[in-house]
């Protein structure tokens, strides 16, 4: 599949990237195997994925370290677009948000070392804090960009007002936010702005913790660690599962999985530039990549839109 441009940057990525929170993200996923995580990255790159998304908070730097080892091993750094996210900082085991220029600059240096590289293609502020003016925070990243340490500037989890403040000088290139078929608020709140300002939108949680993959049924025993999620509460869960099941005929007609149909629907949205589904195993990477070959008709896109319509 043809690569897509990230907003107004000079970065071009395969529209199906790799979300790497299961690569070394021991604080997020139980019982991760690091060798398997590295194989996930290796298989992704060897099969054409050039967009790898990680963050400090994924294993408190461990994800970055493992990805850096694979990149060094493969020796194709210039072909890749590596995205990572700065913050939060850990204070007595608690997450503390900090967007101060001094913190951002210090953390970028640490990420560079962990990734074993001298530049980061896309650097996000992972979470907003409550006290730093957002244009000042972005100004610090612009200085790093001018120094060649980062190539593009992103923000994640910012409200529309925070994004507008951050983008006062039009320095923001990419926005990453929570968006999927059952969490569509970004369509009203953020899509118009990013489209107007040529900011790439990258959704996270595209498969809603597996709920949009088709692997769950009304009879599935919900894993204990999912039971606190609002979408896994019985009544809501049953409604979602019923809707997802109605996607199965479309998937079967194209000889792909339900997850591929969901991911392809995102890529059909004007505001969405690329997707970064996660993977714990190499075969999941290959399954996600099948999305690139899925072509949805206008009628199918509209039918899915109506099925999961935003209230």
C-alpha positions as CSV (number, residue, x, y, z in Angstrom):
1,X,0.0,0.0,0.0
2,X,1.2,3.5,-0.8
3,X,2.6,5.4,2.1
4,X,0.8,8.4,3.6
5,X,2.1,11.7,4.7
6,X,1.9,12.7,8.3
7,X,0.2,16.1,8.1
8,X,2.5,18.8,6.8
9,X,5.7,16.9,7.7
10,X,8.2,15.2,5.4
11,X,7.4,11.9,7.1
12,X,5.7,9.2,5.0
13,X,4.4,6.0,6.7
14,X,2.7,2.8,5.9
15,X,-0.9,3.5,7.0
16,X,-0.9,0.4,9.2
17,X,1.8,1.0,11.9
18,X,2.6,-0.9,15.0
19,X,1.6,0.2,18.5
20,X,4.3,-1.1,20.8
21,X,2.8,-0.9,24.3
22,X,3.1,-4.8,24.4
23,X,6.8,-4.6,23.6
24,X,8.4,-4.3,27.0
25,X,5.3,-2.7,28.5
26,X,5.4,-4.9,31.6
27,X,3.4,-2.3,33.6
28,X,0.6,-2.5,31.1
29,X,0.4,-6.2,30.1
30,X,1.0,-9.2,32.4
31,X,3.5,-11.9,31.5
32,X,5.1,-10.3,28.5
33,X,8.0,-12.1,26.8
34,X,10.7,-9.6,25.7
35,X,12.1,-11.9,23.0
36,X,8.6,-12.2,21.6
37,X,8.2,-8.5,21.8
38,X,11.4,-7.9,19.8
39,X,10.2,-10.5,17.2
40,X,6.9,-8.5,16.9
41,X,9.0,-5.4,16.0
42,X,11.3,-7.4,13.7
43,X,8.4,-9.0,11.8
44,X,6.6,-5.7,11.4
45,X,9.6,-4.0,9.9
46,X,10.5,-7.0,7.7
47,X,6.9,-6.9,6.3
48,X,6.8,-3.3,5.3
49,X,5.6,-1.5,8.4
50,X,7.9,1.5,8.9
51,X,5.8,3.4,11.6
52,X,6.6,2.2,15.1
53,X,4.8,3.9,18.0
54,X,6.2,3.7,21.5
55,X,6.4,5.7,24.7
56,X,8.4,6.1,27.9
57,X,5.4,4.9,30.0
58,X,5.4,1.5,28.2
59,X,7.6,-0.3,30.7
60,X,9.1,3.0,31.9
61,X,11.5,3.1,29.0
62,X,11.8,-0.6,28.4
63,X,9.8,-0.6,25.2
64,X,12.1,2.1,23.8
65,X,15.1,0.0,24.7
66,X,13.9,-3.2,23.0
67,X,12.9,-1.3,19.9
68,X,16.3,0.3,19.8
69,X,18.0,-3.1,20.0
70,X,15.9,-4.3,17.0
71,X,16.6,-1.2,14.9
72,X,20.3,-1.5,15.6
73,X,20.2,-5.2,14.7
74,X,18.4,-4.6,11.4
75,X,20.5,-1.5,10.5
76,X,17.7,0.3,8.6
77,X,17.1,3.3,10.8
78,X,16.7,5.8,7.9
79,X,13.8,3.8,6.5
80,X,11.8,4.0,9.7
81,X,9.5,6.5,11.4
82,X,9.9,6.1,15.1
83,X,7.4,7.8,17.3
84,X,7.7,8.1,21.1
85,X,6.1,10.0,23.8
86,X,7.6,12.0,26.7
87,X,6.2,11.8,30.2
88,X,4.7,11.5,32.7
89,X,7.4,11.4,35.4
90,X,7.2,8.9,38.2
91,X,7.3,10.4,41.7
92,X,7.1,7.9,44.6
93,X,5.4,5.4,42.3
94,X,2.8,8.0,41.1
95,X,2.5,9.5,37.6
96,X,3.0,13.3,37.6
97,X,2.4,15.3,34.5
98,X,5.1,17.8,33.5
99,X,5.2,19.7,30.2
100,X,7.9,22.1,31.3
101,X,10.5,22.8,28.7
102,X,13.4,21.6,30.9
103,X,11.6,18.3,31.6
104,X,10.7,17.7,28.0
105,X,14.3,18.4,26.8
106,X,15.9,16.2,29.4
107,X,13.5,13.3,28.7
108,X,14.1,13.5,24.9
109,X,17.8,12.9,25.6
110,X,17.0,9.8,27.6
111,X,14.7,8.5,24.9
112,X,17.4,9.0,22.3
113,X,19.8,6.9,24.4
114,X,17.2,4.2,24.9
115,X,16.3,4.0,21.3
116,X,20.0,4.1,20.3
117,X,19.5,6.8,17.8
118,X,20.5,10.4,17.3
119,X,17.0,11.6,16.2
120,X,13.4,10.8,16.9
121,X,11.1,11.1,13.9
122,X,7.9,12.0,15.9
123,X,8.0,13.2,19.5
124,X,4.7,13.5,21.4
125,X,3.9,15.1,24.7
126,X,2.0,12.2,26.1
127,X,-0.3,13.9,28.6
128,X,-1.0,17.6,29.3
129,X,-0.1,19.1,32.7
130,X,-2.1,21.8,34.5
131,X,0.4,24.5,34.7
132,X,2.7,24.8,31.6
133,X,1.4,27.1,28.8
134,X,1.1,24.7,26.0
135,X,2.7,27.0,23.4
136,X,5.7,27.2,25.7
137,X,5.9,23.4,25.8
138,X,5.7,23.1,22.0
139,X,8.2,25.9,21.7
140,X,10.7,23.7,23.5
141,X,10.0,20.9,21.0
142,X,10.4,23.3,18.1
143,X,13.9,24.1,19.5
144,X,14.7,20.4,19.5
145,X,13.4,20.1,16.0
146,X,15.6,23.0,14.9
147,X,18.6,21.1,16.5
148,X,17.7,18.0,14.4
149,X,16.9,15.9,17.5
150,X,13.3,15.4,16.5
151,X,11.7,15.7,13.1
152,X,8.0,16.3,13.9
153,X,6.0,17.5,16.9
154,X,2.9,15.7,18.3
155,X,0.6,15.9,21.3
156,X,-1.6,13.2,22.8
157,X,-4.6,13.4,25.1
158,X,-4.9,17.1,24.8
159,X,-8.4,18.7,24.8
160,X,-9.3,20.9,21.9
161,X,-8.6,24.0,23.9
162,X,-5.1,22.6,24.8
163,X,-4.4,21.7,21.2
164,X,-5.4,25.1,20.0
165,X,-3.1,26.7,22.6
166,X,-0.3,24.3,21.7
167,X,-0.7,25.1,18.0
168,X,-0.7,28.9,18.2
169,X,2.4,29.0,16.0
170,X,1.3,26.1,13.8
171,X,4.1,23.8,15.1
172,X,1.9,20.8,15.9
173,X,2.1,18.1,13.2
174,X,0.3,15.1,14.7
175,X,-2.4,14.5,17.3
176,X,-2.9,11.1,18.9
177,X,-6.2,10.5,20.7
178,X,-8.7,8.0,21.9
179,X,-10.9,7.0,19.0
180,X,-12.7,3.9,17.9
181,X,-16.2,2.8,16.8
182,X,-17.5,2.9,20.4
183,X,-15.7,6.1,21.4
184,X,-16.3,8.6,18.6
185,X,-16.3,11.9,20.5
186,X,-13.2,13.0,18.5
187,X,-15.3,13.4,15.4
188,X,-17.1,16.4,16.9
189,X,-14.4,17.8,19.1
190,X,-11.1,17.3,17.2
191,X,-11.6,16.2,13.6
192,X,-12.7,19.6,12.2
193,X,-9.7,21.3,13.8
194,X,-7.1,18.8,12.7
195,X,-8.5,18.8,9.1
196,X,-8.4,22.6,9.0
197,X,-4.9,22.8,10.3
198,X,-3.4,19.9,8.4
199,X,-2.6,17.9,11.5
200,X,-2.4,14.2,11.2
201,X,-4.8,12.3,13.5
202,X,-3.6,8.9,14.9
203,X,-6.2,7.0,16.9
204,X,-5.2,4.9,19.9
205,X,-7.3,2.0,21.3
206,X,-8.6,1.3,17.8
207,X,-9.9,-2.1,18.7
208,X,-11.1,-1.2,22.2
209,X,-9.1,-3.7,24.1
210,X,-10.2,-6.5,21.8
211,X,-13.9,-5.7,22.0
212,X,-14.0,-4.7,18.3
213,X,-12.1,-7.7,17.0
214,X,-15.1,-10.2,17.0
215,X,-13.4,-12.5,19.5
216,X,-15.9,-11.8,22.2
217,X,-19.5,-13.2,22.4
218,X,-22.3,-12.7,24.9
219,X,-21.2,-16.0,26.5
220,X,-17.5,-15.1,26.8
221,X,-16.2,-15.0,30.3
222,X,-14.8,-11.5,30.8
223,X,-11.2,-11.4,32.0
224,X,-11.0,-10.1,35.6
225,X,-8.7,-7.2,34.6
226,X,-11.4,-6.0,32.1
227,X,-14.3,-6.0,34.4
228,X,-13.9,-2.4,35.6
229,X,-14.1,-1.0,32.0
230,X,-17.3,0.8,31.2
231,X,-17.6,-1.1,27.9
232,X,-17.3,-4.5,29.6
233,X,-20.4,-3.8,31.8
234,X,-23.0,-6.4,31.0
235,X,-25.7,-4.3,29.3
236,X,-23.3,-2.2,27.3
237,X,-21.0,-5.1,26.5
238,X,-23.9,-7.2,25.1
239,X,-25.0,-4.3,22.8
240,X,-21.5,-3.8,21.5
241,X,-20.9,-7.5,20.9
242,X,-24.2,-7.7,18.9
243,X,-23.2,-4.8,16.7
244,X,-19.7,-6.2,16.1
245,X,-21.2,-9.5,15.1
246,X,-23.1,-7.7,12.3
247,X,-19.7,-6.9,10.8
248,X,-18.9,-10.5,10.3
249,X,-20.6,-10.9,6.9
250,X,-18.6,-8.0,5.5
251,X,-15.4,-9.6,6.8
252,X,-16.3,-13.0,5.4
253,X,-17.1,-11.5,2.0
254,X,-13.5,-10.1,1.9
255,X,-11.9,-13.1,3.5
256,X,-10.5,-11.1,6.4
257,X,-11.2,-10.8,10.1
258,X,-13.7,-8.5,11.7
259,X,-10.8,-6.5,13.1
260,X,-9.6,-5.7,9.6
261,X,-13.0,-4.3,8.7
262,X,-12.9,-2.1,11.8
263,X,-9.4,-0.8,11.1
264,X,-10.2,-0.3,7.4
265,X,-13.2,1.9,8.4
266,X,-10.9,4.2,10.4
267,X,-8.6,4.6,7.4
268,X,-11.6,5.6,5.3
269,X,-12.2,8.6,7.6
270,X,-10.8,11.8,6.2
271,X,-9.3,12.9,9.4
272,X,-7.5,9.6,10.2
273,X,-4.0,9.4,8.6
274,X,-2.7,6.1,9.9
275,X,-3.5,3.4,12.5
276,X,-1.3,1.8,15.1
277,X,-2.9,-1.4,16.3
278,X,-0.9,-3.3,18.9
279,X,0.4,-6.8,18.8
280,X,1.7,-9.3,21.4
281,X,2.7,-11.9,18.8
282,X,4.1,-11.8,15.3
283,X,1.1,-13.4,13.7
284,X,-1.0,-10.5,15.0
285,X,1.2,-8.1,13.1
286,X,0.6,-10.0,9.9
287,X,-3.1,-10.1,10.5
288,X,-3.2,-6.4,11.1
289,X,-1.4,-5.8,7.9
290,X,-4.2,-7.5,5.9
291,X,-6.1,-4.3,6.6
292,X,-4.1,-2.5,3.9
293,X,-5.7,-4.8,1.3
294,X,-9.3,-4.1,2.4
295,X,-11.4,-1.9,0.3
296,X,-14.7,-0.8,1.7
297,X,-17.5,0.4,-0.5
298,X,-19.3,3.7,0.2
299,X,-22.3,1.6,1.2
300,X,-20.3,-0.5,3.6
301,X,-18.6,2.6,5.2
302,X,-22.1,4.2,5.7
303,X,-23.6,1.0,7.1
304,X,-20.8,0.7,9.7
305,X,-21.2,4.4,10.5
306,X,-24.9,4.0,11.1
307,X,-24.4,0.8,13.2
308,X,-22.1,2.6,15.6
309,X,-23.6,6.0,15.3
310,X,-22.4,8.6,17.8
311,X,-25.3,9.8,19.9
